[in-house]
Amino acid sequence: QVQLVESGGGLVQAGGSLRLSCAASGSTVRNYPMGWFRRAPGKEREFVARINSNGDFTRYADSVKGRFTISRDNTKNMVYLQMNSPRPEDTAVYYCAADTPSGSRYWGQGTQVTVSS
């Protein structure tokens, strides 16, 4: 069983910065690829970023490439999303996710990010 708890959301001005954190429980979570997704009002949940288990490979949605950075600290079972130069269209609930080898995906409860113009 994996539990994920996001934090760090809030109100940020466009062009500012914000860092989201995801605390993961379970000793084996460090072996899982993890990612961030988001759901904007009235839209489907969409992929934002992904990082492999040892942190040496990352992938981003085109809409955030060059502005957001995903990272992880396996010694602390933490995953982060550094959001630089956010835009109003980045306003959404952001979710942390962990993918197990069996194909299951665990989700956190989400954290709200609001970007003001």
Phi and psi restraints in degrees (value plus and minus 20) as a CYANA .aco file:
   2 VAL   PHI    -139.1   -99.1
   2 VAL   PSI     113.9   153.9
   3 GLN   PHI    -139.8   -99.8
   3 GLN   PSI     115.4   155.4
   4 LEU   PHI    -143.7  -103.7
   4 LEU   PSI     113.0   153.0
   5 VAL   PHI    -149.9  -109.9
   5 VAL   PSI      95.8   135.8
   6 GLU   PHI    -108.6   -68.6
   6 GLU   PSI     133.3   173.3
   7 SER   PHI    -174.6  -134.6
   7 SER   PSI     149.4   189.4
   8 GLY   PHI      80.7   120.7
   8 GLY   PSI     -25.0    15.0
   9 GLY   PHI     -91.0   -51.0
   9 GLY   PSI     150.2   190.2
  10 GLY   PHI     139.0   179.0
  10 GLY   PSI    -179.8  -139.8
  11 LEU   PHI    -118.7   -78.7
  11 LEU   PSI     110.9   150.9
  12 VAL   PHI    -158.6  -118.6
  12 VAL   PSI     126.4   166.4
  13 GLN   PHI    -100.1   -60.1
  13 GLN   PSI     127.5   167.5
  14 ALA   PHI     -76.2   -36.2
  14 ALA   PSI     115.1   155.1
  15 GLY   PHI      69.3   109.3
  15 GLY   PSI     -26.6    13.4
  16 GLY   PHI    -104.7   -64.7
  16 GLY   PSI    -167.9  -127.9
  17 SER   PHI    -172.2  -132.2
  17 SER   PSI     136.3   176.3
  18 LEU   PHI    -175.2  -135.2
  18 LEU   PSI     123.9   163.9
  19 ARG   PHI    -141.2  -101.2
  19 ARG   PSI     103.8   143.8
  20 LEU   PHI    -114.2   -74.2
  20 LEU   PSI     125.0   165.0
  21 SER   PHI    -143.2  -103.2
  21 SER   PSI     130.5   170.5
  22 CYS   PHI    -153.8  -113.8
  22 CYS   PSI      95.6   135.6
  23 ALA   PHI    -114.1   -74.1
  23 ALA   PSI     105.0   145.0
  24 ALA   PHI    -131.9   -91.9
  24 ALA   PSI     114.9   154.9
  25 SER   PHI    -117.3   -77.3
  25 SER   PSI     138.1   178.1
  26 GLY   PHI      82.0   122.0
  26 GLY   PSI     105.6   145.6
  27 SER   PHI     -87.6   -47.6
  27 SER   PSI     -42.7    -2.7
  28 THR   PHI    -110.1   -70.1
  28 THR   PSI     -21.9    18.1
  29 VAL   PHI     -84.6   -44.6
  29 VAL   PSI     -43.6    -3.6
  30 ARG   PHI     -86.2   -46.2
  30 ARG   PSI     -33.6     6.4
  31 ASN   PHI    -110.6   -70.6
  31 ASN   PSI     -22.7    17.3
  32 TYR   PHI    -120.2   -80.2
  32 TYR   PSI     119.7   159.7
  33 PRO   PHI     -82.9   -42.9
  33 PRO   PSI     126.9   166.9
  34 MET   PHI    -155.8  -115.8
  34 MET   PSI     140.2   180.2
  35 GLY   PHI    -173.4  -133.4
  35 GLY   PSI     153.6   193.6
  36 TRP   PHI    -141.9  -101.9
  36 TRP   PSI     119.4   159.4
  37 PHE   PHI    -149.7  -109.7
  37 PHE   PSI     148.2   188.2
  38 ARG   PHI    -168.3  -128.3
  38 ARG   PSI     135.0   175.0
  39 ARG   PHI    -151.7  -111.7
  39 ARG   PSI      95.0   135.0
  40 ALA   PHI    -106.1   -66.1
  40 ALA   PSI     138.2   178.2
  41 PRO   PHI     -74.9   -34.9
  41 PRO   PSI     107.7   147.7
  42 GLY   PHI      56.0    96.0
  42 GLY   PSI     -11.7    28.3
  43 LYS   PHI    -143.7  -103.7
  43 LYS   PSI     146.5   186.5
  44 GLU   PHI     -97.2   -57.2
  44 GLU   PSI     137.6   177.6
  45 ARG   PHI     -86.5   -46.5
  45 ARG   PSI     118.5   158.5
  46 GLU   PHI    -152.4  -112.4
  46 GLU   PSI     135.1   175.1
  47 PHE   PHI     -89.6   -49.6
  47 PHE   PSI     120.6   160.6
  48 VAL   PHI    -136.6   -96.6
  48 VAL   PSI     -75.0   -35.0
  49 ALA   PHI    -179.1  -139.1
  49 ALA   PSI     136.9   176.9
  50 ARG   PHI    -163.5  -123.5
  50 ARG   PSI     128.2   168.2
  51 ILE   PHI    -157.1  -117.1
  51 ILE   PSI     120.7   160.7
  52 ASN   PHI     -98.5   -58.5
  52 ASN   PSI     159.0   199.0
  53 SER   PHI     -84.3   -44.3
  53 SER   PSI     -56.5   -16.5
  54 ASN   PHI    -120.5   -80.5
  54 ASN   PSI     -14.3    25.7
  55 GLY   PHI      62.0   102.0
  55 GLY   PSI      -9.4    30.6
  56 ASP   PHI    -120.7   -80.7
  56 ASP   PSI     -15.1    24.9
  57 PHE   PHI    -159.1  -119.1
  57 PHE   PSI     109.4   149.4
  58 THR   PHI    -151.6  -111.6
  58 THR   PSI     137.7   177.7
  59 ARG   PHI    -163.6  -123.6
  59 ARG   PSI     124.8   164.8
  60 TYR   PHI    -153.4  -113.4
  60 TYR   PSI     131.7   171.7
  61 ALA   PHI     -88.1   -48.1
  61 ALA   PSI     126.9   166.9
  62 ASP   PHI     -77.9   -37.9
  62 ASP   PSI     -52.1   -12.1
  63 SER   PHI     -89.0   -49.0
  63 SER   PSI     -39.3     0.7
  64 VAL   PHI    -137.8   -97.8
  64 VAL   PSI     -25.1    14.9
  65 LYS   PHI     -78.6   -38.6
  65 LYS   PSI     112.6   152.6
  66 GLY   PHI      68.1   108.1
  66 GLY   PSI     -31.5     8.5
  67 ARG   PHI    -136.5   -96.5
  67 ARG   PSI     -56.8   -16.8
  68 PHE   PHI    -126.7   -86.7
  68 PHE   PSI     128.5   168.5
  69 THR   PHI    -154.4  -114.4
  69 THR   PSI     105.8   145.8
  70 ILE   PHI    -117.3   -77.3
  70 ILE   PSI     121.4   161.4
  71 SER   PHI    -170.3  -130.3
  71 SER   PSI     149.1   189.1
  72 ARG   PHI    -167.1  -127.1
  72 ARG   PSI     133.4   173.4
  73 ASP   PHI    -147.1  -107.1
  73 ASP   PSI      79.5   119.5
  74 ASN   PHI     -90.7   -50.7
  74 ASN   PSI     -38.4     1.6
  75 THR   PHI     -91.1   -51.1
  75 THR   PSI     -42.6    -2.6
  76 LYS   PHI    -133.0   -93.0
  76 LYS   PSI     -19.2    20.8
  77 ASN   PHI      34.6    74.6
  77 ASN   PSI      27.8    67.8
  78 MET   PHI    -144.1  -104.1
  78 MET   PSI     125.8   165.8
  79 VAL   PHI    -148.0  -108.0
  79 VAL   PSI     123.2   163.2
  80 TYR   PHI    -147.6  -107.6
  80 TYR   PSI     135.5   175.5
  81 LEU   PHI    -152.7  -112.7
  81 LEU   PSI      87.4   127.4
  82 GLN   PHI    -106.5   -66.5
  82 GLN   PSI     100.6   140.6
  83 MET   PHI    -129.6   -89.6
  83 MET   PSI      87.9   127.9
  84 ASN   PHI    -127.1   -87.1
  84 ASN   PSI     128.3   168.3
  85 SER   PHI      28.6    68.6
  85 SER   PSI      29.8    69.8
  86 PRO   PHI     -84.6   -44.6
  86 PRO   PSI     136.5   176.5
  87 ARG   PHI    -140.4  -100.4
  87 ARG   PSI     139.9   179.9
  88 PRO   PHI     -74.7   -34.7
  88 PRO   PSI     -53.2   -13.2
  89 GLU   PHI     -91.4   -51.4
  89 GLU   PSI     -26.2    13.8
  90 ASP   PHI    -104.6   -64.6
  90 ASP   PSI     -24.4    15.6
  91 THR   PHI     -81.1   -41.1
  91 THR   PSI     104.5   144.5
  92 ALA   PHI    -196.4  -156.4
  92 ALA   PSI     150.9   190.9
  93 VAL   PHI    -108.8   -68.8
  93 VAL   PSI     106.9   146.9
  94 TYR   PHI    -122.8   -82.8
  94 TYR   PSI     112.6   152.6
  95 TYR   PHI    -139.3   -99.3
  95 TYR   PSI     119.1   159.1
  96 CYS   PHI    -112.4   -72.4
  96 CYS   PSI     125.0   165.0
  97 ALA   PHI    -160.0  -120.0
  97 ALA   PSI     127.1   167.1
  98 ALA   PHI    -147.0  -107.0
  98 ALA   PSI     114.4   154.4
  99 ASP   PHI    -128.1   -88.1
  99 ASP   PSI     101.4   141.4
 100 THR   PHI    -107.2   -67.2
 100 THR   PSI     140.8   180.8
 101 PRO   PHI     -80.6   -40.6
 101 PRO   PSI     -44.7    -4.7
 102 SER   PHI    -100.8   -60.8
 102 SER   PSI     -24.4    15.6
 103 GLY   PHI      78.9   118.9
 103 GLY   PSI     -19.0    21.0
 104 SER   PHI     -99.7   -59.7
 104 SER   PSI     133.4   173.4
 105 ARG   PHI    -147.1  -107.1
 105 ARG   PSI     106.5   146.5
 106 TYR   PHI    -120.8   -80.8
 106 TYR   PSI     125.2   165.2
 107 TRP   PHI    -142.2  -102.2
 107 TRP   PSI     127.9   167.9
 108 GLY   PHI    -104.9   -64.9
 108 GLY   PSI    -197.9  -157.9
 109 GLN   PHI    -105.6   -65.6
 109 GLN   PSI     -33.9     6.1
 110 GLY   PHI      76.0   116.0
 110 GLY   PSI     133.8   173.8
 111 THR   PHI    -157.2  -117.2
 111 THR   PSI     115.0   155.0
 112 GLN   PHI    -101.0   -61.0
 112 GLN   PSI     111.6   151.6
 113 VAL   PHI    -140.8  -100.8
 113 VAL   PSI     105.4   145.4
 114 THR   PHI    -142.4  -102.4
 114 THR   PSI     103.6   143.6
 115 VAL   PHI    -128.1   -88.1
 115 VAL   PSI     100.0   140.0
 116 SER   PHI    -115.0   -75.0
 116 SER   PSI     127.5   167.5
